[in-house]
Amino acid sequence: MASISGIYSASPTLKRQKPLLKSTSLFRKDSGSVSVSFSARSKSADRGFPVSVAREISAELSTADGAPAKKKGLVKDPHALWRRYVDWLYQHKELGLFLDVSRVGFTDEFVSEMEPRFQAAFKAMEELEKGAIANPDEGRMVGHYWLRNPKLAPNSFLRLQIENTLEGLLKFSNDVVSGKIKPPSSPAGRFTQILSVGIGGSALGPQFVAEALAPDNPPLKIRFIDNTDPAGIDHQIAQLGPELASTLVIVISKSGGTPETRNGLLEVQKAFREAGLNFAKQGVAITQEGSLLDNTARIEGWLARFPMFDWVGGRTSEMSAVGLLPAALQGIDIEEMLAGALLMDESNRTTVVKNNPAALLALSWYWASDGLGSKDMVVLPYKDSLLLFSRYLQQLVMESIGKEFDLDGNRVNQGLTVYGNKGSTDQHAYIQQLREGVHNFFVTFIEVLRDRPPGHDWELEPGVTCGDYLFGMLQGTRSALYGNDRESITVTVQEVTPRSVGALIALYERAVGIYASLVNINAYHQPGVEAGKKAAGEVLALQKRVLAVLNEASCKEPVEPLTLEEVADRCHSPEQIEMIYKIIAHMAANDRALIAEGSCGSPRSIKVFLGECNVDALYA
Ligand SMILES: O=P(O)(O)OC[C@H]1O[C@](O)(CO)[C@@H](O)[C@@H]1O
């Protein structure tokens, strides 16, 4: 079977813990916010669900996989709700990060029943961090946690690989930013732009981080080619214009064989040739050693190559060279990103669910979606710079959780749908439906306490700033949704910084891993994507056969126009007639020397031949 992946060269008992929020400052004064201190160390009678609350819970449900039965019903009494809020609020002091799961309706009983599953998940995570083959289908270790703490790597070889890569990419990016490494023929005398070519996990992390953290005037600005859409590629290249001469092209592909990325590279290389530029002097590859891309970059003598490790999945690769190199080149403090992720990982290692933020997320997802993905996760960051977080999470969560079979081979068709853009913008788009329409979701609000850098805020009406409106919109939406029984989680950070973004990424990476264990699926492979790739390869192979058949008929004297049935028969693919029609319509729409007579609207009337006979192809 022909494939389009090809060559790169041209052609149950939870011991409830006391909350540790003793005299805690919720809003840190040093960040300029109001300081509100409170003590959350409550008497044991106050902890957890008050009896009255438990009574409010109704409507018992049972789950398909014999998992703990779920009782639904949300706490509505304001005092009980406040106690629930305080009781369940998670705070990471050093990161200034809070997690509020009080608006998810899980009960104490449910948490207790889930306890054995959580302990199994923690154990699995511990094994994974020690280097177990956590991706059994592919026989791979899963080591993205080692990237921010190389000492955790199971052996010194891997530790050195991580450390050397980090050191190498920091040096490279410093040299590029300082102008020590420069493009050969740019009037600017230094690199000013990055063109990142990659798709999926090789694009989404860098896109999210660039949007979240790049300064207003970065040393190098970044653009992305993340598709095989010719018009999209042309647009990026046209936008670069003469700055192509000072563009560092970073081609990112773990496998080194992804067709969209290969096509992007070939298109960019063509643009370089047409501009009389030497691509190799401006090209950087990030890929697994020995991949097609790696070999191409080595043979062609590209400016630099950085490794992507076998044990890092695409969707968890932001803290590898994939995410760190583009970030560093934009002047983003990548060591802070790593530090934020490391701190978050540390707190996610506790085996006490209530003190483990990733486990709290997984618990909430499980409750809200019945452990079956019965509800979608709508992610609403109330901060423009976090716009792409939901898109990033979409791959992280859906590619990890959306699986046909569980680890025991049972057909489960698991999943957790993620979508969202940002608040309050979405309030004027689809929140109407969330509040009143079909109840098929739960929300994750991402709240950022700091509105603006200190000293820049002003009151646009007495006592109220622009940021106060954003805050009001978030709180109002959260309350309005809850008032109509719509559950939500709120993640709060002080500011959008490299540290908090690193922590957010680590939080969700871990939550996905734990959730996958709870529902017994392999989070680290993606067999379903292969079906689409294979089918795409088959379509292109069929297109080649169609062209060969048409060429043969067009080389006859006189030319022999063919009906679609005749083309399909001669391709030995009569069952593929619809696809052949689409192939011909697509080629005709793109001026591909193909002449189609008849009307596209009535396919049976179509007769087709080529404008020119390619004699060489006849004997190929
Ligand atoms: O980095 P690569 O190998 O080009 O893959 C890109 C993306 O394609 C996928 O393999 C899915 O096809 C993702 O998991 C991955 O992030």
The ligand as an SDF file (V2000), in Angstrom:
LIG
                    3D

 16 16  0  0  0  0  0  0  0  0999 V2000
    5.9750   15.2390   15.6120 O   0  0  0  0  0  0  0  0  0  0  0  0
    5.4220   14.4070   14.5160 P   0  0  0  0  0  0  0  0  0  0  0  0
    6.0230   13.0410   14.4720 O   0  0  0  0  0  0  0  0  0  0  0  0
    5.5490   15.1060   13.1990 O   0  0  0  0  0  0  0  0  0  0  0  0
    3.8960   14.1690   14.7900 O   0  0  0  0  0  0  0  0  0  0  0  0
    2.9900   15.2260   14.8520 C   0  0  0  0  0  0  0  0  0  0  0  0
    1.7110   14.7950   15.4980 C   0  0  0  0  0  0  0  0  0  0  0  0
    1.1430   13.7250   14.8030 O   0  0  0  0  0  0  0  0  0  0  0  0
    0.6300   12.7660   15.6970 C   0  0  0  0  0  0  0  0  0  0  0  0
    1.4940   11.6800   15.7210 O   0  0  0  0  0  0  0  0  0  0  0  0
   -0.7270   12.3010   15.3010 C   0  0  0  0  0  0  0  0  0  0  0  0
   -0.6880   11.8460   14.0030 O   0  0  0  0  0  0  0  0  0  0  0  0
    0.6200   13.4690   17.0270 C   0  0  0  0  0  0  0  0  0  0  0  0
    0.5900   12.6240   18.0910 O   0  0  0  0  0  0  0  0  0  0  0  0
    1.8470   14.2810   16.9050 C   0  0  0  0  0  0  0  0  0  0  0  0
    1.9030   15.2920   17.8550 O   0  0  0  0  0  0  0  0  0  0  0  0
  1  2  2  0
  2  3  1  0
  2  4  1  0
  2  5  1  0
  5  6  1  0
  6  7  1  0
  7  8  1  0
  7 15  1  0
  8  9  1  0
  9 10  1  0
  9 11  1  0
  9 13  1  0
 11 12  1  0
 13 14  1  0
 13 15  1  0
 15 16  1  0
M  END
$$$$
